[in-house]
Structure formats: structure tokens, C-alpha cells
């Protein structure tokens, strides 16, 4: 597939993800109050989570294919980030499916409120039928980058194991005994007995083939004698045409049966294929290997460009940034002097700047120890009390089917980033799918500015 094909697949996956996030209620505003759970049944909750689970699986497959086959390094970084969030969401939905699995007819309580039946093996066949999807939709492929990212560690492990095998056992391969046990007794077969069985079957096949050829020759000879002995009578044109049609239709049917028989032998592997499937598969493997090599080269160029762009930003934007920082310090000193304060150094300036940068963190740093101790004491008291008088667990509240969460908010941020940066980006001239310099500068710029501020603080 071409690069444009994977870009279109990426766009479709992000569009479906955006739709799913709106289905989950990403637009709902969080007013900080605990929202009451809606009046839903266990079956409705299970149906909702099941539909989300299947849809996220489809999005996961497309994103994993895009990440595995894309060449552009910056696109792959964005796809990987959203792919990991989708994987986390799939795991969450699988836990919800297990928790809110509806009870079947054999486990349903006849009286009292209906309760869920937690079960690891959830039943989604009815939903697949309603959505007109195949059972392969529920198969979760292992992302290939799990192995590619840890290829060096895996190679080191394999070499270490191979070294110990050679050192301890003096061999490269260890064959494990098959622990297969059959209900029927299996007799030990010697080589002579196996050869005898094969010979008997081959002789039977040859005899059947010889009998078939003899029968065909005898039938052909009998038809020839009958034709010679029969009187040659002039035949009507319609009858002759009918006989020709009958003979031709029989020939076509026998030919179709022979082709079908040949195809069946090819399917079971007893005849070689007549098409170019194996050649095309080999070409696809070569193209895939070439794309992986281009991925590696573009990634190395991108990492090298990040290091080079640090010096570029330092030379081009560093002087302006230093001037702005010095101007901030000058204004602060001027304000202090206007208030009849004469600071000896810039310690207070840096302190106020840090507080302005993170006021919430500074406010939450101190009062964290006492509540923890109080909570621990309360937990100990509860444990002691629970030993004496065990209490029944309260019934589980029904889940909220829609609402904003931290995970969905993170995914929505990546969706908006995709719409702003990548959706309408023109890359018709970027045939080699190299990195974008301006986007790379945006990645490097915060680190360079932070380094400039540290140098000025030390001065």
C-alpha cells in the first residue's frame, strides 16, 4: 500500500474515535459535583460497554496497522500515543464487561433485585450478529512494536540462553518430549511395517488406475464397432443440432468437473497452484522489509535533526529569549525600587516566578501528612471493628454510561491535535516521508528555552 492509503486509514480511524468519544459524552461539562447514576439495567449497561468494546477494537486494528507501516517519524509518534490510550480504554471496557455481565437463565435469582454475574468469558455473539460482523472482529492482535521496541533485549536474552545451552548441554537445540496421550492404544510401528503399508496402498492405486484405463479402452472399442455396424441414415437437421448440443453440454460439464477436481486438489495441497499468489506474497514481504528499513532511516534522521535544531534555535531565537528574560528582570527590579525596596539579588524574583508557574502544587505540598495519618488510624479502627462485627458489602451502584474521564479527555486532546496539525496537511511533495522541520522545532524549543533560563539564573 502507498503512503496515502495509510494516511486515509489514519483519518478514518481518528474520525471513528472522535465519534466514539462524543458517544461517551466528552462534551458534557464536569461541574465538580458527583453525578447520580442513571436508571439503567444490567443488560443495558452490558450492551453499551459491548458496543464500545467492539468499536474500539476496530479502531485499534487500524491504528496498529498505520503505526506498523507508516514511514513518517512524527506521524508514527502521534499514532503510537493515541494507540496506547486506545489499548488502555479497551482494557477498561473489558473489565466493565466482566463486572456487568448479565446473569443467564440458570443463575438468575427468582426473587429480589437483579445482580450481575461477573464472568471472564463474556458472550458477544448476539451483538456481532446485530452489527453484522464476523467473529474475527473480537480477535486482538498483539502489536508488532511490542517486539520491535525490545528487539535488542530479546536478542541479548536469546544469545544468553544459547550460550548456556552450549556451555551446559553442548547443543544448540533441545527437543522436548511430546506429552500427548490418546484414549485409543497406539501400536509401535516399525520401519518395515510402514514400508509394507505404503507399498500395499501404492499397488492398490496402480491397479485401480490400470483398471480404469482398460475400461475406457474397452468402451471406446465397443462404441466404434456399434458405429460401424449401424446403418448410415440421413438425419434431420433439428435432431442433429440437438445431438450436437447434448454432446457439447456433456463435454462442458465434464470439463467443469475436472477443473473443480483440480482446484480441490490444489486447495488440499496435493497439486501446485497455477496462479501467482506465492510470487505476490514474496513481493509483499520484500516491500514490507523495505518499508521497515525506511522507517529506521527516517527515525535516525529525525533524532539527529532534533540534536542539530537545538543549536539552530539557540543561535536564531536564543538572543531574543535572553533579551526578553533580562527585560523581565529589569522590570521587576524597577517595580521593587518604585516600592522603596532595594533587592540585593534576584532570589525573590525566581521564587515568585516559580509560585506563579505552579500555584496549586505549592499549595498542596504541606498539608499532606496529617490527613494521611488520620486516614490510616481510621482504616485501622475499621479493620478492628470489622473483625468483631462483619458487615455486608453495600450493593454496587450502576455505572454511568456517559461522562468525561481522564482517559477520554487525553484521547480527545490527541484528536484535536490531529485535526489541527495533520488532517489538512499537504504532503504531496514529501515523497520520502521525512520529518517536518517546524514541528521538530516546536518539540525542541521548550527545552532550549529552559536551558537559557537556567544559565541566566546561575549568572
N, C-alpha and C positions, 0 to 999 in steps of 0.2 A: 504494500500500500504506500501511497505517496504521503508527503508531509501534510498536504491539505486535507487528506482523508482523516488523519488523526486529529487535526485541528477541528474539523467538523464533529467528530466523535466527542471531543472535549467540550465543544459548545453545547451539544445535545445533553451530555451528562450534567453540565452545570445548570442548564435550563431546567432539567428534571429535578435537580437538587434544590434549586430556588423554589420550584413548585411545591416540593415536599416540605420545605421549611415554612412556607405560608400555610400549608395544611396543618402543620403542627402549632401554628399560632405564633409565629415570630413577630407579627405586627402588634400583638397585644402588649399594652403598656403595663409594666410592673410597678404598682403603686406602693410596694413595700409591705403591704398587708397580706396576711395569709388568706389565700383564696380558698373558698369552700369547694370540696369535690363535687362534681356534677352527679346528678342522679343517673348513673349508668349501671347496667348489669354486668356480670362477669363475662357473659357471652359477647356483649358489645365491646367491652374493653379488649377481649382477646381478638375479635375481628379487626379492631382498629390497629392494634400492635402488629398483627399478622400482615395486614396490607402494607404498613410502613416497612416491615422487615423485608418483604419480598421486593418492594420498590428500591430500598437501599441496597439490596443485593445486586440488582440490575445496574444501579449507578456504580457500585463498587467494581463490577466486572469491567465496565467501560473505562473507568479511571485507571484501573490497573493495567489494562491494555495500552492506554495512552502513555502512561509513565514508562512502561517497558519498551515502547517502540519510538517514542519521541527522541529527537536529537538536540533540540534547543535546550541548553542547560538551565536557563532561567524559567522556562516553561515547566521543566521537569521538577524544579524546586517547588513551584506553586502547586503542581499536581500532587506531589508527594505530601505536602502539608494538608491539603484537603482530603487526600486519600486516607491518611491516618485518622483524621477526625471521623470520616465515614465508617472506618473499621470500628472505632470506639462506639459509634452510635449503633452499629449492628450488634455489638456485644450487649449493649444496654437493652436493646429491643429483645434479644434472645432471653435475657434474664426476666424481662417483663412477661414474655410468652410462657416461660416456665412457671412463674409465680401465679399468673392469672389464667392458667389452663383450666377450662371449664370441666366439671365432672361429667363422666359418661353416665349412661342409664344404670349401670351396675353399682356405681359408687355414689349416686345422688342420694342425699338424705331425704326421706319421705316427708318429714316434718321439720319445721324450723327454717331459719334463713339459709339461703343457698351459699355454700362456701366453695372456694376454688380448690382444685386438686393439683398441687404442684407436681409436675412430671417432666422429666428431661426430654422425653420423646414426644414432641408436640405433633399434632395431626393437622396438616395444612393442605390435604388433598382437595377438600371441598373448595377452598379458596382458589387453588390453582385451576380447578375446573371453571369456576365463575370468571376468573380473569383470562381463561383460555391460554394457559401457559403449560409448558411441559415440565415433568418432574426434574429435568436437569437444571431448572432455574434455581432450585434450592441447594445445588452443589456449590460449595465455597472453595474456589481455587486458592492455593497458597501463593501469595505474591512472590514473584521471582526475585524481587530486590531483597527479600529476607536472606537469600543465599548469596546474592551478588555482593551486597554490602559487607558480608562477613566471609568473603571468599579467602582472604589471607589467613584468618584464624582457622578456617576449616582445612585449608591446605597444610598449615602447620600441625594441626591435630592429626591429619592423615599420615603425614610424614613421621610424626612421633609414634603413632601406633604401628606403622610399617617397620620402623627401626626396632621397636621392642619385639615384634614378631620375628624379625630376622635374628635378633640377639638371643632370645629365649628359645624359640622353636626352630630356627634355621629354615624358615619358609616364608613365602610371600602371601600365600592364601591358606585359609583354614576352612575346611568344609564341615558344616555341622550335620549331624545325623538327622534324618527325617523321622519325626516322631508321629507320623501318620499311622493311625490304627483303623483297620477296616472291620466291619461286622462280619464279612464273609472270609473264610480261610483262604489265604493266598499261598499256592504251592510254589516252592522254589523251582525256577526253570533253568535248566542247563543250556549251554550254547548249542549242543547237538539237537536238543528238543526244539529250540527256537528255529533252527535252520530247517528242521523237518516240517514244522508248521508252515513256514514261508514257502518251502518247495511245494507242499501239497496245495496251498492256495494258488500258487502261480500255475501249476499244472492244470488245476481246475479252470482257471481263467483262460488258458490257452485252448483247452478242449472246447469250452463254450464258444470262443471266437472261431475255432475251426468248424464247429457245427453250424454256426450262423452263416459262414461263407459258403459251406456246402449246400445249405438250404436255399440261399439266394441263387446259386448257380443252377440248382435243380428247377427252381421256379421259373427262371429265365428260359431254360431249355424247354420246359413244358409249354410256356406261352408261345415260343417260336414254332413248335410243332402244331399247336392249335391254330395259329395264324396261317400256316402253310396248308393245313387240311381244310380250312373253311373256304367256302365259295366266295369268290370276289364279286360282290353285288354292289351296283351303284347305289350310293347313299344320298338321301335328301339333304339339301343344304342346311336346313334348320337342325336336323338331327346331328349332322357333322359338327356344326357350331356348338351344339350342346355338349357333345363328347369332348371337343377341344377345351371348352370351358371347364368341364369336370376334371379333365386331366391336369389342366393348368392350376386349378384351385387346389387339387391334391398335392401338386408339386410345391406350391407356395406354402401350404400348411406344413408339409414335411420339412421344408427349408426353415420355417419359423420355429418348429420344434427343435431342429438341430441347433439353431442359434441360441435358443433358450437353454438347451442342454450344455452348450459350450459356456454360456455365461454362468450357469450354475457351477460348473467345474472350476471356472476362474474364481468365483466367489468363495468356494471352499478351499482354494489354494492348490488345486491339482493341475491347473493349467496357468501358464504365464499370461499377464494382462496384455491386451492389444493396444491400449491407449498409452498416453504419455504421463500418467499420474505420478509414477516414480520419478520421472525426469523433472516434472514440475515441483514435486516435493523437494528434490535435491536443490533446485534453483531457489526455492523459498528459504531453505536453510542457509544457502550462501548469502542471499540478500539480508537475512536476519543477522548473520555474523558480521556482515559489512556495516549494518546499522549500529550494532553494539560497539564496533571499533570507532565509528564516527562519534558515538556518544562519549566514549572515553576521551577522544581527542578534543572535542568541544569543551568537555568539563575541565580538562587540564588547561586549555587556553583561557577559560573563564576564571579559574583560580589564579592563574598567572596575571591576568588583567586586573584582578582585584588588588593584588600587591602593587602593580605598576600605577594604578589610579590613585593610590594613597599619595604618592609623590606628586602626581599631577594636580590633585586637589590642594595639596599643601602649597604648591607653587602658585596656582591660579587664584584660589579662594582664601588661602591662609592669611595673606596680608589684610584683606578686608575684614576677616573674622577677628584678627588681633586688634585692628583699629576699633571695631565695634566693642570688643571687650574692654579695651582701655578707656573708651568713651563712657562705658557704664561705670567703671571705677571712678573716673573723673567727676561724673555727675553725682555719684554717691558722696564723694569727699566734699564736693561743693555744697550739697544739701546738709551735710553734717556741720560744715563751717557756718552755714547760714543759721543753724540752730545753736550756735555758740558752742559747738563740740569740736574738739581738735583730736581726731584719732591718730594714734601713733602707728598703727598698722592696719591691714585690711582683714583682720580676723572676723570682726563683726559683719563686714560685707559678705564674706563667704558663708558665715553662719546664717544670715538672713536669706541668702540665696538658696541654701540647702533646705531651709524650712519652707520657702515658697515653692520649691520643686516638689516636695512630698510632705504636705502638712498632715495628711491622715496617718502616714506611717509614724511621724514624730509623736502624734497624739496617742497612738496605740501602743507605743513601746513600753511605757512604765506600768500601767495598771493591769498587768497580765499575770502576776504571780499569785496575788491573794485570791482572786476568783478561782484559780486552778486548785489551790489548796482547799478552799471551801467546797468545790465540786468533788474533790477526792474524798473529803470527810463525809459528804452526803452520800456518795456512792458506797463507802464502807458501811455507813449506817443502814443503807438499803439492803446491802448484801446480808448483814447480820439479821435484819428483820425478815428477809426472805427465807432464811434458814429456819426461823421459828414458825412463821406463818406463810406458807407458799400461796401466792395469789395467781389467779388465772390471767393469762395474757389477754389484753383487750383485743377485740376483733380488728382486723386490718381494714383501714379505710380504703375506699375505692379510689383508683388512680385518677389523676387529672389528665384528660386526653389531649388538651391543648394548653399551651403556655410556653413562655420563653425560659430557656435554661442556659447555663454557661456554655454547654457544648453547641447547642443550636445557634447561639449568638456568635460563637467563634466561626462556625461554618458560614453564617450569613456575612460576616466581615470578609471572608475569602471570596464569597460570591460577588460582593460589591467591588472588591479589588479586581476580580476577573473582568467585570463589566467595564470598569474604568480604564484598565490597562490593556487587556488582551483581546477583548471581544471584537472591537472595531480596528484593531491594529493592522496596518498594511505591511505585509512582509513578502510582497511579490518579488522584490529584488534580493531578498535574503535566501538564496538557493541553498547555501551551505548550512543554514540554521545556526549561525554564530550568535554570540551574546550581543545584547544591546548596551552600548556604552553609557547612555544616560541613566538607564535603570541600574547599571553597575555602580555608577557614581552615587546614586541615592542610597545604595547599600553601604558604601564605604564612607560617605560624608559624615554621619554621626560619630563614628569612631575617630576620624581625623579631628573634628571639632573638639571632642572630649580630650584628645591628646594636647591640643593647643591650650585649652583651659587649664589642664594640669601643669603645663610648662609655665603659664603665667602665674599660677598660684605659688609655684616654687620660687619665682623671681622675687 
